[in-house]
């Protein structure tokens, strides 16, 4: 191959930021990030932005595979095998769109769970919210009533609220 026709690549090395475990500890560094780009004319800012957006795409794939079961459908024919991932992706898109348009009140969190204000709502949070709404509709009780009733009847021996509270803390 001629020298001029050979594909060119650009290596971008992102230096890690130093951090300390405590105020007295020595300065530590993570490993640097290495990005290879096939377009040498692409500005570094755009390359870094595409790299950061890629993380959202990876989270999307993980959520669809693990939480929504994409790839686990029990179909054997060729056409349904190709349609199931499309359907799961459409459902996932509708879930994210509905969550962005709805005014979702977050469920109470355990004290050890810290959530940053800039962090996006996770798919598991959305699914838990959906389950709570569906369960409260099915047992004909409002979630805020549930919390108030639990506080009122905290000392009762045979409290029916304990069985209701177990519904809200089940895992998949």
PLY file of the C-alpha trace (Angstrom):
ply
format ascii 1.0
element vertex 172
property float x
property float y
property float z
element edge 171
property int vertex1
property int vertex2
end_header
0.00 0.00 0.00
1.22 3.48 -0.77
2.24 5.72 2.10
-0.39 8.39 1.23
-3.29 5.88 1.16
-2.50 4.29 4.47
-5.16 5.12 7.11
-3.97 7.56 9.73
-4.86 7.32 13.39
-4.54 9.78 16.20
-3.79 8.68 19.76
-5.18 10.93 22.48
-3.95 10.33 26.02
-6.12 11.75 28.79
-4.07 12.45 31.87
-5.75 11.29 35.08
-6.71 13.76 37.77
-4.97 13.36 41.09
-7.00 12.62 44.21
-6.40 11.93 47.91
-8.17 9.34 50.05
-7.72 11.56 53.09
-6.29 15.04 53.59
-3.02 13.58 54.86
-2.56 10.82 52.24
-0.29 11.11 49.26
-1.59 12.13 45.86
-2.96 9.14 43.89
-3.78 8.78 40.21
-6.02 6.48 38.21
-4.80 4.98 34.96
-4.76 7.35 31.98
-7.39 6.92 29.24
-6.22 6.17 25.71
-8.46 7.10 22.78
-7.67 6.17 19.19
-9.36 8.22 16.50
-9.27 7.46 12.77
-10.00 11.06 11.84
-6.94 13.21 12.41
-8.91 16.37 11.52
-11.45 15.89 14.33
-10.93 18.42 17.15
-10.03 16.92 20.53
-13.09 18.56 22.16
-15.47 16.74 19.79
-13.61 13.46 20.29
-13.95 13.77 24.07
-17.65 14.68 23.79
-18.30 11.60 21.63
-16.39 9.49 24.16
-18.56 10.81 27.03
-21.78 10.26 25.06
-20.66 6.71 24.39
-20.99 5.97 28.12
-24.73 6.72 27.93
-25.04 4.30 25.04
-23.26 1.58 27.03
-25.62 2.14 29.99
-28.54 1.90 27.56
-27.30 -1.48 26.26
-26.71 -2.80 29.78
-30.17 -1.75 30.99
-31.87 -3.30 27.98
-30.02 -6.58 28.42
-30.13 -6.98 32.19
-33.28 -5.18 33.33
-35.56 -5.54 30.31
-34.32 -8.96 29.14
-33.36 -8.09 25.57
-31.84 -11.24 24.08
-33.63 -13.55 26.49
-36.89 -13.90 24.59
-37.95 -17.49 24.00
-38.53 -17.28 20.27
-37.09 -19.54 17.61
-38.21 -18.22 14.23
-36.08 -15.78 12.29
-38.55 -12.87 12.08
-39.46 -12.77 15.81
-35.76 -13.07 16.72
-35.06 -9.88 14.80
-38.17 -8.07 16.10
-37.73 -8.70 19.85
-34.65 -6.43 20.27
-36.45 -3.73 18.28
-39.51 -4.05 20.51
-37.46 -3.93 23.74
-35.62 -0.86 22.45
-38.94 0.82 21.62
-40.30 0.00 25.12
-37.10 1.33 26.72
-37.36 4.53 24.66
-41.00 5.01 25.70
-40.06 4.46 29.36
-37.35 7.12 29.19
-39.60 9.51 27.27
-42.48 9.03 29.72
-40.16 9.56 32.69
-38.84 12.80 31.23
-42.37 14.13 30.65
-43.98 12.83 33.85
-43.58 14.48 37.20
-42.20 11.51 39.08
-42.01 11.68 42.85
-39.05 9.63 43.97
-39.71 6.80 46.37
-38.09 7.17 49.79
-34.51 5.96 49.67
-32.44 4.20 52.28
-30.18 6.58 54.19
-27.04 4.97 52.78
-28.11 5.66 49.18
-26.68 8.95 48.02
-27.93 10.42 44.79
-26.31 13.40 43.18
-28.61 16.03 41.72
-26.81 15.87 38.37
-27.07 12.10 38.15
-29.76 10.80 35.82
-32.62 8.71 37.14
-31.67 5.08 36.66
-33.83 2.56 34.84
-34.11 0.55 38.06
-35.49 3.67 39.81
-38.07 4.06 37.04
-39.08 0.39 37.23
-39.38 0.58 41.03
-41.57 3.68 40.69
-43.76 1.90 38.14
-44.09 -1.15 40.43
-45.04 1.04 43.38
-47.73 2.81 41.35
-49.14 -0.47 40.05
-49.09 -2.14 43.47
-50.76 0.79 45.19
-53.43 0.83 42.47
-54.04 -2.89 42.90
-54.39 -2.72 46.69
-56.45 0.48 46.52
-54.22 2.50 48.78
-52.33 5.71 48.18
-48.59 5.58 48.86
-48.73 8.67 51.05
-51.60 7.05 53.01
-49.42 3.98 53.36
-46.65 5.97 55.03
-49.08 7.81 57.33
-50.86 4.58 58.33
-47.55 2.91 59.09
-46.61 5.75 61.43
-50.02 5.64 63.14
-50.05 1.90 63.66
-46.38 1.41 64.43
-47.03 -0.19 67.83
-49.88 -2.53 66.80
-49.07 -6.25 67.06
-50.88 -7.64 64.02
-50.31 -4.76 61.70
-51.52 -5.38 58.14
-49.19 -2.65 56.94
-46.15 -4.89 57.50
-47.36 -7.25 54.80
-47.95 -4.26 52.52
-44.49 -2.88 53.21
-42.94 -6.20 52.19
-44.42 -5.66 48.73
-42.45 -2.47 48.24
-39.10 -3.97 49.21
-39.09 -7.04 46.98
-36.41 -7.46 44.36
-36.89 -8.70 40.80
0 1
1 2
2 3
3 4
4 5
5 6
6 7
7 8
8 9
9 10
10 11
11 12
12 13
13 14
14 15
15 16
16 17
17 18
18 19
19 20
20 21
21 22
22 23
23 24
24 25
25 26
26 27
27 28
28 29
29 30
30 31
31 32
32 33
33 34
34 35
35 36
36 37
37 38
38 39
39 40
40 41
41 42
42 43
43 44
44 45
45 46
46 47
47 48
48 49
49 50
50 51
51 52
52 53
53 54
54 55
55 56
56 57
57 58
58 59
59 60
60 61
61 62
62 63
63 64
64 65
65 66
66 67
67 68
68 69
69 70
70 71
71 72
72 73
73 74
74 75
75 76
76 77
77 78
78 79
79 80
80 81
81 82
82 83
83 84
84 85
85 86
86 87
87 88
88 89
89 90
90 91
91 92
92 93
93 94
94 95
95 96
96 97
97 98
98 99
99 100
100 101
101 102
102 103
103 104
104 105
105 106
106 107
107 108
108 109
109 110
110 111
111 112
112 113
113 114
114 115
115 116
116 117
117 118
118 119
119 120
120 121
121 122
122 123
123 124
124 125
125 126
126 127
127 128
128 129
129 130
130 131
131 132
132 133
133 134
134 135
135 136
136 137
137 138
138 139
139 140
140 141
141 142
142 143
143 144
144 145
145 146
146 147
147 148
148 149
149 150
150 151
151 152
152 153
153 154
154 155
155 156
156 157
157 158
158 159
159 160
160 161
161 162
162 163
163 164
164 165
165 166
166 167
167 168
168 169
169 170
170 171
